[in-house]
């Protein structure tokens, strides 16, 4: 029985390392794939003379998302071998909040003709209410990104007990 107890933390620790390596690798691949698209969009913007400021803003948000995924992936891979301190700002919340607000502003000023159109006043009210809720959620996420976070307690197995 004591052999099983001593081996269990090692198995869960190894499993956690593998999960962080896989998650970090996948996020790095996703970030690199998004960065390739951003580079292609940047060349497109530089090549043409007539461009939209909304397209540039889309490209900037895509670049920020690519950098975020690359950063989180690299942190996940580095956390396998060493302790990584927590960040002061919740960058994921901040980015998601900006994306939610930006999408609502862009859809308001540059409506897409292929978007859903309301058939009656009730549907129109529901669509406008959802737009307001998403903007509010974006503001809450941005504010939450700057709030001081509590450090997460680390649950280590108690090996000091003699059995």
C-alpha positions, 0 to 999 in steps of 0.5 A: 500500500505504501508503494502505491501512495509514493508512486501516485504523485509521480504519475500525476506529475508526469501526466501534468508535464505531458499535458503542459507540453502538448497544450503548449505545443498546440498553442504555439502551432496555432499562434504561428498559423495565425501569425502567417495569416497576419503577415499575409494580411500585412503584405496585402495592406502594403501592396494595395493603395485603397484599404479600409481602416477596419481591415487594419484594425482586424489585422492588429487584433489578429496579430495580438491574438497570435502573439497571445497564443505564442506567449501562452504556449511558450509559458506552458512549455517553460513551466515544465522545467521551472516555476513561472510566476503569475502575470500581473495583468490577465492578458487573455481577459483583456484581449477577449474583452477588446475583441468582444467590444470591437466586433460589436462596434464594427458590426454597428458602423459597418453592417454586413448585408449577409448578417441575420435581419430581424423580422419583427420588433421582438427580434430587433429588441433581442438583437440589440439587447445581445449587442449591449450584453456583449459590450458589457461583458467585454468591459467586465473582462477588461476591468477584471484583467486589471484586478489584483488576483489571488495567488493559486495555492499549490497542493503538494503531497504530504511526504513528511508523514512516516508510515 
